[in-house]
């Protein structure tokens, strides 16, 4: 089969090459991949993984061979999944507990935006407990995860403040943000839950906005800056607040069930996906450049021929 593999000899760091077929375990389905999307974390993986590694976490396609143990969907079923790697290939072996069936009316490209970004949004918000009537602050809100967080938090009854450049204001208001500010220090706290993905001064200001007993969930550091953290930033005024780190691979099981719940929201018209660009996987170079330059809002989707 063909796969995009890391290659130091390529200008993009990737090359389309023949690779050995996946060998599914008993509880894994073989999926014929039709689409995948890119995540910013994958840019870092491209820089640190060895030659011959297949990246790719978002997988959408059709079950080519059902799991041998009888679990999961049948052959021919349209599915979406989150895998740890090897999604940028013509076929992928996927554990059935990480698979979700695509509802009628949800296309491959739309579904491809959900596995990593959608489950990250859903699971970071769970650290806030029951969000009904709560105040939630979301930094990096114009990104794919932030856009999902705004919508999910609003559907759960939270009042949402989003942090993003002013040019995104109208868009984020339409998704459910009650207020959009350009920096955390302009946000009117306190907030019971803060979803923080920028780091540096953004995280420092977030500590000053968290309510007593509230939670700051750190799931990224797009600024690349460190934040000095000390006891006196919390006391007085923010007693009992906690900093919680988040990574999807350490966030628990039932990923497939979470993807299914997100797909149901999309099918019902209650969750908007944003496909900023769709290109054949042979043109991944232009997508990587756009992702590095942050030149689009939403997700870039690769179609697999």
N, C-alpha and C positions, 0 to 999 in steps of 0.2 A: 504494500500500500504506500501511498504518498503521505508525507508528513512535513511540517515545518520544523526543522531542527536547528539548534544553535550551531553557528559556523563562523569561526574567526576570519575566514577568507571572504565573507560576504560583506558588502557595504552596510547592510541592515543588521548584520549579526545573525541572520537566519537564512537558510536555504531550503528549497523544496526538494526533498530527496526520498528515495525508496527506503522504507524502513520495515522491520519485521512486523508481522501481524500481531495484534494483542492476543493474549491467551487468557480468556476470562476464567476466573475461579467459579466455583459452583454457585455462589450467590451473586454473580455478576452477569449482566446482560451485555451483549455485543451491540453497540449502537453505531449505525451509519450516520456520520456527522454531516449535517446540512448547513449549520451556522454556528458561529461562536462570537463572543465579543471580547474586547480588550479591557483590562483593568490596570490602573496605574501601578499596582504592586508587581505586575508582570514585567514592567520596565526594569525594576531592580533585579528580578530573577534572571533576565537576559544578560545582565552584567556579571552575575556571580556563578551561574551554572556552567558546568563543563561542556566541551564540544560534544555534539550529538544528543543533547537533551531536548525533549519535546515539551514546550510550554503549553499553556491553555487550561483554563479552569471552567469556563462556561461552555457547556455542550448542549446542543439542541439537534435533534435528528429523529431517526426511525429505528426501532428495535429490529436488528437484522437477525439476531438469534437470542431467544429468551434464556434466562438463567436456568442452569441445569437442575437446581434444587426446587424449581417450580415457583419461586418467589418472583414478584415483580410482574410487569406488563408482558403481554404476548407479542410474538413476532408481528411486525407491521404497525405497531402502536407508535404514534408520535409522542416524543418525550423531551423533557428538559432535565438537566442534571448539573451538579457541581462536583468536579473532580479536583484532585490535588495537582495533577499535571497530565500531560499527554493528550490534551483536548484539541490541539491544532493538528489534527490528522484526519484521514478519511474514515477511520473507525476507531472507537474507543471502548475499552472494557469498563463498565460502570457498576459499582455495587447497587443493588436494587433499592436499598434504603436511601439512596441519594437521587433516585429517579422520581419524576412526577409526570403524569400524563397531561398532554396539552389539551385543554378544552377546545371544542369546536369554535372557530372564529378567531383564535389566537394564532398568529403566524409565527414562523420560525424566527424572523428577525426581532419581533417584539419580545418573544420568549427568551431570546439570547441575552437580553439586557438584565435579566432577573437573578440568575443563580448567585453570583457573588455579591453584587450591589444590593439586590433586594433582601437576601437573607441577612446581610450585614446591617441594613437599615432596621429590619424587623427585630433582630436579636439585640442590637444596641439599645433600642427603645425599651425592651423588656426589663432592663436594669432599673427603669423608673417605676416599675410596678403598674398599678392602675393609673393611667394617665388622665382619666376623666377629671376635668376641672383643674388640672395641673398646668404650670407654666414650663415650657420646654424651649431651650435655646439650642440652635443648630449652627455650628460654624462650617465653613466650606460648603454652604448650602446650595450653591449652583452646580455642584458635581452630581454624578449619578446617584450616589448613596444619599446625599443631602436632599435631593429631589424626592426620593422615596420616603425618607424620614419625615419630611414635611407632610406628605399626604397621609402616611400611616398614623402619625401622631394626631393630626387633625381629625381623622376618622374615629380615633379613639377618644375624642373629646378634649384634647389638650389645646391650650392657647400657645401658638408657635411664634417665636421670634427667630428669623433667619439672618445669618451674617453672610453678605455677599456684596460684590460690586454693584453700584447703583443701576448699571445697565440691565441687571437681572431682576430688578425690583418688580416690575409688572408681571413677569413670568412667575416669580415665586409667590406673589400675592394670589395669582390665579390658582396655584396649587393648594393654597390654604394658609400661607403664612400671614399672620395678622399684622406683623411688623417686619420690615427689612431694614437692617442697618449695615453700614460699611465696615464697622469694626466692633469687636466685643465690648470695648470700653464705652460705646454709645448705647449699648443695650440696657434697658431699664429692668434690673433684677428686683428681687431675687428669683432664681429658677430652681425648681425641684429636680430637674434633669437637664444636664448639658451634654450634648453629643459633640465631642471635640476632635477634629481631625487635622488641625493646622500646626499646633505646637508653638513653641517660642512665646512671644508676647501674647498671642491669642489664648494660650493655656493659662498664662499668668493672670490675665484679665478675667478669664473664666472662673478662676478660684475666687476672685473678688465678687462674682455674681451668683455663686451657688448658695442656695438657702441652707439654713441649719438642718442637718440630717439629709441633705440632698446628695445627688450623685453626679460626678463628672465621668463620663465614659470616654476614654481615649482610644481611638481606633485608627489613628494615623498621625503623621507629622509632615504634612506637605511642605512646610516652610524649611524643614531640615534643621531647625534651631532647637537648642536645648532650653529648658526652663528650670531655673533654680526654684526649688520647692522647700518651704520651711514651715514649722509649726505656727509661727506668728502670722502667716498668711491666712490661716483658718480661724485663729482665736485672737481676739473675740469677733463674733459676728457670724461665723460659719461652723459653729460647733457641731460635731457629729457628721460633717460632710465627708464623703470618701472619693478617692480617685480609683477608678476601675479601668484596667486595661482590657482590650477586646481584640481577639483574633478569631476568625471564623473557624479555623481548624481545631481550636481549643474551646469552642462554644457549645459543645454537646452534640448529641445524635439527632436523628429525625430531620435531617436536612431536606430529604425528599418531601416530607410532610409540609415543611415551611414553604418550599417552592410551590407545592400544590396550592397552598392557601393564597400565595401571591398571584398565581395564575388565575385563581377563581376571582380575585378582585379585579384583575385586568379584564377577564371575560364579562364581568358585571358592569364594566365601565367606571369602576371606583378607584382605579389606580392607573395613572397615565405613564406609559413608557416613552422615552425620548430616544429615537434612533437618529443620531445626528448625521451619520454617514454610513452607507453600505457599499462595500467594495469586495471584489473577489479576493480570496486569500493570497493569490499570487501578487497582489498589489499591497501587501502588508507594510511595505516601506513607507508609503505616503501616510498610512494611518499612524504608524509609530511616530513619525515626525509631528503630525498634528497633535498627538497625545502629549508629547514632550513639550510642545509650545502652548498647550492648553488653549487651542484655537477653536474649540467647540464645547458646547454644553450638552450633556447627555452621553450617549454611548456610541461607539464605533463598532459596527458589526461586520464580520468577515463571512462571506458565503463560501461554502466548500463545494466545488463542482463534483 
